[in-house]
Amino acid sequence: MVTQMLAVGEETGSMDQMLHKLADFYDDEIAAKLKAITSIIEPLMMIMVGVIVGVVVVSMYLPMFKIFELVQ
């Protein structure tokens, strides 16, 4: 597609307009793919944070329960 658009721009003498159209097209395409990737990564990061918080909570409370068992 790029080579065809550049050929058309070269034939018509409007190479700068074709390059701007190509840049706009690829900017939109990259924005759409980046949005899709972030929508996939966001839930995975939330799960990771939840697991980390769960590990910290369990590591804090487990020794406390063992101490309470020894006291009684």
mmCIF file of the N, C-alpha and C atoms, coordinates in Angstrom:
data_MODEL
# 
_entry.id   MODEL 
# 
loop_
_atom_site.group_PDB 
_atom_site.id 
_atom_site.type_symbol 
_atom_site.label_atom_id 
_atom_site.label_alt_id 
_atom_site.label_comp_id 
_atom_site.label_asym_id 
_atom_site.label_entity_id 
_atom_site.label_seq_id 
_atom_site.pdbx_PDB_ins_code 
_atom_site.Cartn_x 
_atom_site.Cartn_y 
_atom_site.Cartn_z 
_atom_site.occupancy 
_atom_site.B_iso_or_equiv 
_atom_site.pdbx_formal_charge 
_atom_site.auth_seq_id 
_atom_site.auth_comp_id 
_atom_site.auth_asym_id 
_atom_site.auth_atom_id 
_atom_site.pdbx_PDB_model_num 
ATOM 1   N N  . MET A 1 1  ? 0.823  -1.188  0.000   1.00 0.00 ? 1  MET A N  1 
ATOM 2   C CA . MET A 1 1  ? 0.000  0.000   0.000   1.00 0.00 ? 1  MET A CA 1 
ATOM 3   C C  . MET A 1 1  ? 0.867  1.251   0.000   1.00 0.00 ? 1  MET A C  1 
ATOM 4   N N  . VAL A 1 2  ? 1.934  1.216   0.760   1.00 0.00 ? 2  VAL A N  1 
ATOM 5   C CA . VAL A 1 2  ? 2.809  2.386   0.847   1.00 0.00 ? 2  VAL A CA 1 
ATOM 6   C C  . VAL A 1 2  ? 3.422  2.688   -0.511  1.00 0.00 ? 2  VAL A C  1 
ATOM 7   N N  . THR A 1 3  ? 3.908  1.656   -1.156  1.00 0.00 ? 3  THR A N  1 
ATOM 8   C CA . THR A 1 3  ? 4.555  1.882   -2.453  1.00 0.00 ? 3  THR A CA 1 
ATOM 9   C C  . THR A 1 3  ? 3.544  2.368   -3.484  1.00 0.00 ? 3  THR A C  1 
ATOM 10  N N  . GLN A 1 4  ? 2.327  1.861   -3.444  1.00 0.00 ? 4  GLN A N  1 
ATOM 11  C CA . GLN A 1 4  ? 1.307  2.305   -4.383  1.00 0.00 ? 4  GLN A CA 1 
ATOM 12  C C  . GLN A 1 4  ? 0.940  3.766   -4.144  1.00 0.00 ? 4  GLN A C  1 
ATOM 13  N N  . MET A 1 5  ? 0.774  4.135   -2.878  1.00 0.00 ? 5  MET A N  1 
ATOM 14  C CA . MET A 1 5  ? 0.428  5.526   -2.574  1.00 0.00 ? 5  MET A CA 1 
ATOM 15  C C  . MET A 1 5  ? 1.573  6.464   -2.937  1.00 0.00 ? 5  MET A C  1 
ATOM 16  N N  . LEU A 1 6  ? 2.801  6.031   -2.713  1.00 0.00 ? 6  LEU A N  1 
ATOM 17  C CA . LEU A 1 6  ? 3.936  6.866   -3.093  1.00 0.00 ? 6  LEU A CA 1 
ATOM 18  C C  . LEU A 1 6  ? 4.025  7.005   -4.607  1.00 0.00 ? 6  LEU A C  1 
ATOM 19  N N  . ALA A 1 7  ? 3.712  5.926   -5.327  1.00 0.00 ? 7  ALA A N  1 
ATOM 20  C CA . ALA A 1 7  ? 3.723  6.001   -6.793  1.00 0.00 ? 7  ALA A CA 1 
ATOM 21  C C  . ALA A 1 7  ? 2.658  6.962   -7.294  1.00 0.00 ? 7  ALA A C  1 
ATOM 22  N N  . VAL A 1 8  ? 1.472  6.913   -6.704  1.00 0.00 ? 8  VAL A N  1 
ATOM 23  C CA . VAL A 1 8  ? 0.400  7.835   -7.094  1.00 0.00 ? 8  VAL A CA 1 
ATOM 24  C C  . VAL A 1 8  ? 0.792  9.269   -6.760  1.00 0.00 ? 8  VAL A C  1 
ATOM 25  N N  . GLY A 1 9  ? 1.365  9.473   -5.607  1.00 0.00 ? 9  GLY A N  1 
ATOM 26  C CA . GLY A 1 9  ? 1.802  10.811  -5.217  1.00 0.00 ? 9  GLY A CA 1 
ATOM 27  C C  . GLY A 1 9  ? 2.885  11.342  -6.135  1.00 0.00 ? 9  GLY A C  1 
ATOM 28  N N  . GLU A 1 10 ? 3.752  10.470  -6.578  1.00 0.00 ? 10 GLU A N  1 
ATOM 29  C CA . GLU A 1 10 ? 4.820  10.867  -7.488  1.00 0.00 ? 10 GLU A CA 1 
ATOM 30  C C  . GLU A 1 10 ? 4.252  11.230  -8.859  1.00 0.00 ? 10 GLU A C  1 
ATOM 31  N N  . GLU A 1 11 ? 3.274  10.449  -9.310  1.00 0.00 ? 11 GLU A N  1 
ATOM 32  C CA . GLU A 1 11 ? 2.672  10.720  -10.619 1.00 0.00 ? 11 GLU A CA 1 
ATOM 33  C C  . GLU A 1 11 ? 1.879  12.016  -10.616 1.00 0.00 ? 11 GLU A C  1 
ATOM 34  N N  . THR A 1 12 ? 1.156  12.264  -9.543  1.00 0.00 ? 12 THR A N  1 
ATOM 35  C CA . THR A 1 12 ? 0.308  13.465  -9.488  1.00 0.00 ? 12 THR A CA 1 
ATOM 36  C C  . THR A 1 12 ? 1.075  14.689  -9.016  1.00 0.00 ? 12 THR A C  1 
ATOM 37  N N  . GLY A 1 13 ? 2.255  14.506  -8.483  1.00 0.00 ? 13 GLY A N  1 
ATOM 38  C CA . GLY A 1 13 ? 3.046  15.648  -8.017  1.00 0.00 ? 13 GLY A CA 1 
ATOM 39  C C  . GLY A 1 13 ? 2.652  16.114  -6.624  1.00 0.00 ? 13 GLY A C  1 
ATOM 40  N N  . SER A 1 14 ? 1.918  15.309  -5.919  1.00 0.00 ? 14 SER A N  1 
ATOM 41  C CA . SER A 1 14 ? 1.508  15.681  -4.558  1.00 0.00 ? 14 SER A CA 1 
ATOM 42  C C  . SER A 1 14 ? 2.064  14.666  -3.560  1.00 0.00 ? 14 SER A C  1 
ATOM 43  N N  . MET A 1 15 ? 3.366  14.520  -3.588  1.00 0.00 ? 15 MET A N  1 
ATOM 44  C CA . MET A 1 15 ? 4.031  13.548  -2.709  1.00 0.00 ? 15 MET A CA 1 
ATOM 45  C C  . MET A 1 15 ? 3.838  13.902  -1.239  1.00 0.00 ? 15 MET A C  1 
ATOM 46  N N  . ASP A 1 16 ? 3.890  15.198  -0.903  1.00 0.00 ? 16 ASP A N  1 
ATOM 47  C CA . ASP A 1 16 ? 3.750  15.595  0.500   1.00 0.00 ? 16 ASP A CA 1 
ATOM 48  C C  . ASP A 1 16 ? 2.372  15.253  1.055   1.00 0.00 ? 16 ASP A C  1 
ATOM 49  N N  . GLN A 1 17 ? 1.323  15.412  0.244   1.00 0.00 ? 17 GLN A N  1 
ATOM 50  C CA . GLN A 1 17 ? -0.017 15.061  0.699   1.00 0.00 ? 17 GLN A CA 1 
ATOM 51  C C  . GLN A 1 17 ? -0.153 13.558  0.921   1.00 0.00 ? 17 GLN A C  1 
ATOM 52  N N  . MET A 1 18 ? 0.428  12.779  0.040   1.00 0.00 ? 18 MET A N  1 
ATOM 53  C CA . MET A 1 18 ? 0.370  11.320  0.196   1.00 0.00 ? 18 MET A CA 1 
ATOM 54  C C  . MET A 1 18 ? 1.125  10.873  1.443   1.00 0.00 ? 18 MET A C  1 
ATOM 55  N N  . LEU A 1 19 ? 2.271  11.493  1.697   1.00 0.00 ? 19 LEU A N  1 
ATOM 56  C CA . LEU A 1 19 ? 3.023  11.143  2.901   1.00 0.00 ? 19 LEU A CA 1 
ATOM 57  C C  . LEU A 1 19 ? 2.256  11.522  4.159   1.00 0.00 ? 19 LEU A C  1 
ATOM 58  N N  . HIS A 1 20 ? 1.549  12.643  4.130   1.00 0.00 ? 20 HIS A N  1 
ATOM 59  C CA . HIS A 1 20 ? 0.716  13.028  5.280   1.00 0.00 ? 20 HIS A CA 1 
ATOM 60  C C  . HIS A 1 20 ? -0.430 12.039  5.474   1.00 0.00 ? 20 HIS A C  1 
ATOM 61  N N  . LYS A 1 21 ? -1.041 11.595  4.366   1.00 0.00 ? 21 LYS A N  1 
ATOM 62  C CA . LYS A 1 21 ? -2.126 10.618  4.469   1.00 0.00 ? 21 LYS A CA 1 
ATOM 63  C C  . LYS A 1 21 ? -1.598 9.294   5.036   1.00 0.00 ? 21 LYS A C  1 
ATOM 64  N N  . LEU A 1 22 ? -0.419 8.878   4.580   1.00 0.00 ? 22 LEU A N  1 
ATOM 65  C CA . LEU A 1 22 ? 0.176  7.650   5.115   1.00 0.00 ? 22 LEU A CA 1 
ATOM 66  C C  . LEU A 1 22 ? 0.481  7.782   6.604   1.00 0.00 ? 22 LEU A C  1 
ATOM 67  N N  . ALA A 1 23 ? 1.031  8.933   6.988   1.00 0.00 ? 23 ALA A N  1 
ATOM 68  C CA . ALA A 1 23 ? 1.355  9.149   8.402   1.00 0.00 ? 23 ALA A CA 1 
ATOM 69  C C  . ALA A 1 23 ? 0.090  9.130   9.250   1.00 0.00 ? 23 ALA A C  1 
ATOM 70  N N  . ASP A 1 24 ? -0.968 9.765   8.786   1.00 0.00 ? 24 ASP A N  1 
ATOM 71  C CA . ASP A 1 24 ? -2.229 9.761   9.526   1.00 0.00 ? 24 ASP A CA 1 
ATOM 72  C C  . ASP A 1 24 ? -2.804 8.349   9.643   1.00 0.00 ? 24 ASP A C  1 
ATOM 73  N N  . PHE A 1 25 ? -2.725 7.596   8.553   1.00 0.00 ? 25 PHE A N  1 
ATOM 74  C CA . PHE A 1 25 ? -3.240 6.224   8.564   1.00 0.00 ? 25 PHE A CA 1 
ATOM 75  C C  . PHE A 1 25 ? -2.492 5.375   9.578   1.00 0.00 ? 25 PHE A C  1 
ATOM 76  N N  . TYR A 1 26 ? -1.172 5.457   9.561   1.00 0.00 ? 26 TYR A N  1 
ATOM 77  C CA . TYR A 1 26 ? -0.395 4.631   10.482  1.00 0.00 ? 26 TYR A CA 1 
ATOM 78  C C  . TYR A 1 26 ? -0.501 5.130   11.922  1.00 0.00 ? 26 TYR A C  1 
ATOM 79  N N  . ASP A 1 27 ? -0.694 6.429   12.126  1.00 0.00 ? 27 ASP A N  1 
ATOM 80  C CA . ASP A 1 27 ? -0.945 6.932   13.482  1.00 0.00 ? 27 ASP A CA 1 
ATOM 81  C C  . ASP A 1 27 ? -2.237 6.346   14.045  1.00 0.00 ? 27 ASP A C  1 
ATOM 82  N N  . ASP A 1 28 ? -3.287 6.342   13.224  1.00 0.00 ? 28 ASP A N  1 
ATOM 83  C CA . ASP A 1 28 ? -4.564 5.772   13.676  1.00 0.00 ? 28 ASP A CA 1 
ATOM 84  C C  . ASP A 1 28 ? -4.452 4.276   13.932  1.00 0.00 ? 28 ASP A C  1 
ATOM 85  N N  . GLU A 1 29 ? -3.716 3.585   13.061  1.00 0.00 ? 29 GLU A N  1 
ATOM 86  C CA . GLU A 1 29 ? -3.557 2.141   13.228  1.00 0.00 ? 29 GLU A CA 1 
ATOM 87  C C  . GLU A 1 29 ? -2.788 1.804   14.499  1.00 0.00 ? 29 GLU A C  1 
ATOM 88  N N  . ILE A 1 30 ? -1.742 2.557   14.776  1.00 0.00 ? 30 ILE A N  1 
ATOM 89  C CA . ILE A 1 30 ? -0.954 2.325   15.995  1.00 0.00 ? 30 ILE A CA 1 
ATOM 90  C C  . ILE A 1 30 ? -1.772 2.639   17.233  1.00 0.00 ? 30 ILE A C  1 
ATOM 91  N N  . ALA A 1 31 ? -2.559 3.719   17.170  1.00 0.00 ? 31 ALA A N  1 
ATOM 92  C CA . ALA A 1 31 ? -3.403 4.077   18.319  1.00 0.00 ? 31 ALA A CA 1 
ATOM 93  C C  . ALA A 1 31 ? -4.421 2.979   18.615  1.00 0.00 ? 31 ALA A C  1 
ATOM 94  N N  . ALA A 1 32 ? -5.001 2.401   17.573  1.00 0.00 ? 32 ALA A N  1 
ATOM 95  C CA . ALA A 1 32 ? -5.989 1.334   17.773  1.00 0.00 ? 32 ALA A CA 1 
ATOM 96  C C  . ALA A 1 32 ? -5.333 0.089   18.360  1.00 0.00 ? 32 ALA A C  1 
ATOM 97  N N  . LYS A 1 33 ? -4.158 -0.275  17.858  1.00 0.00 ? 33 LYS A N  1 
ATOM 98  C CA . LYS A 1 33 ? -3.479 -1.460  18.388  1.00 0.00 ? 33 LYS A CA 1 
ATOM 99  C C  . LYS A 1 33 ? -3.016 -1.231  19.818  1.00 0.00 ? 33 LYS A C  1 
ATOM 100 N N  . LEU A 1 34 ? -2.553 -0.032  20.134  1.00 0.00 ? 34 LEU A N  1 
ATOM 101 C CA . LEU A 1 34 ? -2.121 0.276   21.497  1.00 0.00 ? 34 LEU A CA 1 
ATOM 102 C C  . LEU A 1 34 ? -3.299 0.227   22.463  1.00 0.00 ? 34 LEU A C  1 
ATOM 103 N N  . LYS A 1 35 ? -4.451 0.699   22.014  1.00 0.00 ? 35 LYS A N  1 
ATOM 104 C CA . LYS A 1 35 ? -5.646 0.643   22.860  1.00 0.00 ? 35 LYS A CA 1 
ATOM 105 C C  . LYS A 1 35 ? -6.051 -0.803  23.130  1.00 0.00 ? 35 LYS A C  1 
ATOM 106 N N  . ALA A 1 36 ? -5.936 -1.656  22.113  1.00 0.00 ? 36 ALA A N  1 
ATOM 107 C CA . ALA A 1 36 ? -6.272 -3.069  22.293  1.00 0.00 ? 36 ALA A CA 1 
ATOM 108 C C  . ALA A 1 36 ? -5.304 -3.745  23.251  1.00 0.00 ? 36 ALA A C  1 
ATOM 109 N N  . ILE A 1 37 ? -4.030 -3.430  23.131  1.00 0.00 ? 37 ILE A N  1 
ATOM 110 C CA . ILE A 1 37 ? -3.025 -4.041  24.014  1.00 0.00 ? 37 ILE A CA 1 
ATOM 111 C C  . ILE A 1 37 ? -3.235 -3.601  25.456  1.00 0.00 ? 37 ILE A C  1 
ATOM 112 N N  . THR A 1 38 ? -3.514 -2.311  25.659  1.00 0.00 ? 38 THR A N  1 
ATOM 113 C CA . THR A 1 38 ? -3.730 -1.856  27.034  1.00 0.00 ? 38 THR A CA 1 
ATOM 114 C C  . THR A 1 38 ? -5.003 -2.434  27.629  1.00 0.00 ? 38 THR A C  1 
ATOM 115 N N  . SER A 1 39 ? -6.015 -2.651  26.815  1.00 0.00 ? 39 SER A N  1 
ATOM 116 C CA . SER A 1 39 ? -7.236 -3.249  27.363  1.00 0.00 ? 39 SER A CA 1 
ATOM 117 C C  . SER A 1 39 ? -7.002 -4.705  27.755  1.00 0.00 ? 39 SER A C  1 
ATOM 118 N N  . ILE A 1 40 ? -6.014 -5.356  27.162  1.00 0.00 ? 40 ILE A N  1 
ATOM 119 C CA . ILE A 1 40 ? -5.677 -6.732  27.543  1.00 0.00 ? 40 ILE A CA 1 
ATOM 120 C C  . ILE A 1 40 ? -4.767 -6.743  28.766  1.00 0.00 ? 40 ILE A C  1 
ATOM 121 N N  . ILE A 1 41 ? -3.816 -5.837  28.813  1.00 0.00 ? 41 ILE A N  1 
ATOM 122 C CA . ILE A 1 41 ? -2.819 -5.835  29.890  1.00 0.00 ? 41 ILE A CA 1 
ATOM 123 C C  . ILE A 1 41 ? -3.410 -5.343  31.214  1.00 0.00 ? 41 ILE A C  1 
ATOM 124 N N  . GLU A 1 42 ? -4.365 -4.424  31.144  1.00 0.00 ? 42 GLU A N  1 
ATOM 125 C CA . GLU A 1 42 ? -4.912 -3.840  32.375  1.00 0.00 ? 42 GLU A CA 1 
ATOM 126 C C  . GLU A 1 42 ? -5.502 -4.867  33.335  1.00 0.00 ? 42 GLU A C  1 
ATOM 127 N N  . PRO A 1 43 ? -6.354 -5.797  32.905  1.00 0.00 ? 43 PRO A N  1 
ATOM 128 C CA . PRO A 1 43 ? -6.862 -6.805  33.855  1.00 0.00 ? 43 PRO A CA 1 
ATOM 129 C C  . PRO A 1 43 ? -5.764 -7.716  34.394  1.00 0.00 ? 43 PRO A C  1 
ATOM 130 N N  . LEU A 1 44 ? -4.787 -8.036  33.560  1.00 0.00 ? 44 LEU A N  1 
ATOM 131 C CA . LEU A 1 44 ? -3.687 -8.877  34.032  1.00 0.00 ? 44 LEU A CA 1 
ATOM 132 C C  . LEU A 1 44 ? -2.894 -8.178  35.139  1.00 0.00 ? 44 LEU A C  1 
ATOM 133 N N  . MET A 1 45 ? -2.691 -6.888  34.995  1.00 0.00 ? 45 MET A N  1 
ATOM 134 C CA . MET A 1 45 ? -1.968 -6.145  36.036  1.00 0.00 ? 45 MET A CA 1 
ATOM 135 C C  . MET A 1 45 ? -2.786 -6.082  37.324  1.00 0.00 ? 45 MET A C  1 
ATOM 136 N N  . MET A 1 46 ? -4.107 -5.945  37.208  1.00 0.00 ? 46 MET A N  1 
ATOM 137 C CA . MET A 1 46 ? -4.951 -5.921  38.400  1.00 0.00 ? 46 MET A CA 1 
ATOM 138 C C  . MET A 1 46 ? -4.880 -7.264  39.134  1.00 0.00 ? 46 MET A C  1 
ATOM 139 N N  . ILE A 1 47 ? -4.873 -8.350  38.394  1.00 0.00 ? 47 ILE A N  1 
ATOM 140 C CA . ILE A 1 47 ? -4.760 -9.679  39.009  1.00 0.00 ? 47 ILE A CA 1 
ATOM 141 C C  . ILE A 1 47 ? -3.415 -9.818  39.703  1.00 0.00 ? 47 ILE A C  1 
ATOM 142 N N  . MET A 1 48 ? -2.352 -9.330  39.044  1.00 0.00 ? 48 MET A N  1 
ATOM 143 C CA . MET A 1 48 ? -1.022 -9.400  39.654  1.00 0.00 ? 48 MET A CA 1 
ATOM 144 C C  . MET A 1 48 ? -0.959 -8.614  40.963  1.00 0.00 ? 48 MET A C  1 
ATOM 145 N N  . VAL A 1 49 ? -1.540 -7.419  40.962  1.00 0.00 ? 49 VAL A N  1 
ATOM 146 C CA . VAL A 1 49 ? -1.537 -6.606  42.181  1.00 0.00 ? 49 VAL A CA 1 
ATOM 147 C C  . VAL A 1 49 ? -2.337 -7.307  43.276  1.00 0.00 ? 49 VAL A C  1 
ATOM 148 N N  . GLY A 1 50 ? -3.459 -7.916  42.911  1.00 0.00 ? 50 GLY A N  1 
ATOM 149 C CA . GLY A 1 50 ? -4.259 -8.654  43.889  1.00 0.00 ? 50 GLY A CA 1 
ATOM 150 C C  . GLY A 1 50 ? -3.501 -9.820  44.492  1.00 0.00 ? 50 GLY A C  1 
ATOM 151 N N  . VAL A 1 51 ? -2.760 -10.535 43.667  1.00 0.00 ? 51 VAL A N  1 
ATOM 152 C CA . VAL A 1 51 ? -1.964 -11.659 44.172  1.00 0.00 ? 51 VAL A CA 1 
ATOM 153 C C  . VAL A 1 51 ? -0.869 -11.162 45.113  1.00 0.00 ? 51 VAL A C  1 
ATOM 154 N N  . ILE A 1 52 ? -0.216 -10.082 44.747  1.00 0.00 ? 52 ILE A N  1 
ATOM 155 C CA . ILE A 1 52 ? 0.855  -9.530  45.598  1.00 0.00 ? 52 ILE A CA 1 
ATOM 156 C C  . ILE A 1 52 ? 0.291  -9.076  46.938  1.00 0.00 ? 52 ILE A C  1 
ATOM 157 N N  . VAL A 1 53 ? -0.846 -8.389  46.912  1.00 0.00 ? 53 VAL A N  1 
ATOM 158 C CA . VAL A 1 53 ? -1.465 -7.943  48.168  1.00 0.00 ? 53 VAL A CA 1 
ATOM 159 C C  . VAL A 1 53 ? -1.888 -9.151  49.001  1.00 0.00 ? 53 VAL A C  1 
ATOM 160 N N  . GLY A 1 54 ? -2.431 -10.181 48.357  1.00 0.00 ? 54 GLY A N  1 
ATOM 161 C CA . GLY A 1 54 ? -2.824 -11.389 49.081  1.00 0.00 ? 54 GLY A CA 1 
ATOM 162 C C  . GLY A 1 54 ? -1.638 -12.071 49.746  1.00 0.00 ? 54 GLY A C  1 
ATOM 163 N N  . VAL A 1 55 ? -0.520 -12.145 49.051  1.00 0.00 ? 55 VAL A N  1 
ATOM 164 C CA . VAL A 1 55 ? 0.677  -12.758 49.631  1.00 0.00 ? 55 VAL A CA 1 
ATOM 165 C C  . VAL A 1 55 ? 1.169  -11.949 50.820  1.00 0.00 ? 55 VAL A C  1 
ATOM 166 N N  . VAL A 1 56 ? 1.146  -10.636 50.708  1.00 0.00 ? 56 VAL A N  1 
ATOM 167 C CA . VAL A 1 56 ? 1.597  -9.793  51.826  1.00 0.00 ? 56 VAL A CA 1 
ATOM 168 C C  . VAL A 1 56 ? 0.677  -9.973  53.033  1.00 0.00 ? 56 VAL A C  1 
ATOM 169 N N  . VAL A 1 57 ? -0.629 -10.002 52.806  1.00 0.00 ? 57 VAL A N  1 
ATOM 170 C CA . VAL A 1 57 ? -1.579 -10.163 53.919  1.00 0.00 ? 57 VAL A CA 1 
ATOM 171 C C  . VAL A 1 57 ? -1.396 -11.522 54.592  1.00 0.00 ? 57 VAL A C  1 
ATOM 172 N N  . VAL A 1 58 ? -1.262 -12.582 53.808  1.00 0.00 ? 58 VAL A N  1 
ATOM 173 C CA . VAL A 1 58 ? -1.079 -13.912 54.386  1.00 0.00 ? 58 VAL A CA 1 
ATOM 174 C C  . VAL A 1 58 ? 0.237  -13.981 55.137  1.00 0.00 ? 58 VAL A C  1 
ATOM 175 N N  . SER A 1 59 ? 1.293  -13.378 54.590  1.00 0.00 ? 59 SER A N  1 
ATOM 176 C CA . SER A 1 59 ? 2.587  -13.425 55.272  1.00 0.00 ? 59 SER A CA 1 
ATOM 177 C C  . SER A 1 59 ? 2.578  -12.614 56.565  1.00 0.00 ? 59 SER A C  1 
ATOM 178 N N  . MET A 1 60 ? 1.686  -11.632 56.678  1.00 0.00 ? 60 MET A N  1 
ATOM 179 C CA . MET A 1 60 ? 1.593  -10.874 57.927  1.00 0.00 ? 60 MET A CA 1 
ATOM 180 C C  . MET A 1 60 ? 0.761  -11.624 58.965  1.00 0.00 ? 60 MET A C  1 
ATOM 181 N N  . TYR A 1 61 ? -0.355 -12.229 58.559  1.00 0.00 ? 61 TYR A N  1 
ATOM 182 C CA . TYR A 1 61 ? -1.266 -12.838 59.514  1.00 0.00 ? 61 TYR A CA 1 
ATOM 183 C C  . TYR A 1 61 ? -0.857 -14.241 59.942  1.00 0.00 ? 61 TYR A C  1 
ATOM 184 N N  . LEU A 1 62 ? -0.145 -14.967 59.135  1.00 0.00 ? 62 LEU A N  1 
ATOM 185 C CA . LEU A 1 62 ? 0.239  -16.328 59.494  1.00 0.00 ? 62 LEU A CA 1 
ATOM 186 C C  . LEU A 1 62 ? 1.096  -16.377 60.758  1.00 0.00 ? 62 LEU A C  1 
ATOM 187 N N  . PRO A 1 63 ? 2.131  -15.550 60.902  1.00 0.00 ? 63 PRO A N  1 
ATOM 188 C CA . PRO A 1 63 ? 2.886  -15.579 62.162  1.00 0.00 ? 63 PRO A CA 1 
ATOM 189 C C  . PRO A 1 63 ? 2.049  -15.158 63.376  1.00 0.00 ? 63 PRO A C  1 
ATOM 190 N N  . MET A 1 64 ? 1.092  -14.232 63.162  1.00 0.00 ? 64 MET A N  1 
ATOM 191 C CA . MET A 1 64 ? 0.249  -13.804 64.283  1.00 0.00 ? 64 MET A CA 1 
ATOM 192 C C  . MET A 1 64 ? -0.611 -14.968 64.771  1.00 0.00 ? 64 MET A C  1 
ATOM 193 N N  . PHE A 1 65 ? -1.145 -15.756 63.881  1.00 0.00 ? 65 PHE A N  1 
ATOM 194 C CA . PHE A 1 65 ? -1.965 -16.903 64.277  1.00 0.00 ? 65 PHE A CA 1 
ATOM 195 C C  . PHE A 1 65 ? -1.121 -17.936 65.012  1.00 0.00 ? 65 PHE A C  1 
ATOM 196 N N  . LYS A 1 66 ? 0.114  -18.129 64.580  1.00 0.00 ? 66 LYS A N  1 
ATOM 197 C CA . LYS A 1 66 ? 0.990  -19.100 65.268  1.00 0.00 ? 66 LYS A CA 1 
ATOM 198 C C  . LYS A 1 66 ? 1.311  -18.610 66.671  1.00 0.00 ? 66 LYS A C  1 
ATOM 199 N N  . ILE A 1 67 ? 1.510  -17.295 66.855  1.00 0.00 ? 67 ILE A N  1 
ATOM 200 C CA . ILE A 1 67 ? 1.778  -16.745 68.179  1.00 0.00 ? 67 ILE A CA 1 
ATOM 201 C C  . ILE A 1 67 ? 0.575  -16.922 69.080  1.00 0.00 ? 67 ILE A C  1 
ATOM 202 N N  . PHE A 1 68 ? -0.640 -16.685 68.551  1.00 0.00 ? 68 PHE A N  1 
ATOM 203 C CA . PHE A 1 68 ? -1.853 -16.850 69.338  1.00 0.00 ? 68 PHE A CA 1 
ATOM 204 C C  . PHE A 1 68 ? -2.036 -18.304 69.771  1.00 0.00 ? 68 PHE A C  1 
ATOM 205 N N  . GLU A 1 69 ? -1.660 -19.240 68.924  1.00 0.00 ? 69 GLU A N  1 
ATOM 206 C CA . GLU A 1 69 ? -1.752 -20.667 69.279  1.00 0.00 ? 69 GLU A CA 1 
ATOM 207 C C  . GLU A 1 69 ? -0.775 -20.998 70.406  1.00 0.00 ? 69 GLU A C  1 
ATOM 208 N N  . LEU A 1 70 ? 0.417  -20.399 70.379  1.00 0.00 ? 70 LEU A N  1 
ATOM 209 C CA . LEU A 1 70 ? 1.415  -20.684 71.426  1.00 0.00 ? 70 LEU A CA 1 
ATOM 210 C C  . LEU A 1 70 ? 0.997  -20.058 72.757  1.00 0.00 ? 70 LEU A C  1 
ATOM 211 N N  . VAL A 1 71 ? 0.329  -18.910 72.712  1.00 0.00 ? 71 VAL A N  1 
ATOM 212 C CA . VAL A 1 71 ? -0.088 -18.246 73.943  1.00 0.00 ? 71 VAL A CA 1 
ATOM 213 C C  . VAL A 1 71 ? -1.186 -19.056 74.629  1.00 0.00 ? 71 VAL A C  1 
ATOM 214 N N  . GLN A 1 72 ? -2.077 -19.618 73.916  1.00 0.00 ? 72 GLN A N  1 
ATOM 215 C CA . GLN A 1 72 ? -3.173 -20.375 74.519  1.00 0.00 ? 72 GLN A CA 1 
ATOM 216 C C  . GLN A 1 72 ? -2.700 -21.739 74.808  1.00 0.00 ? 72 GLN A C  1 
# 
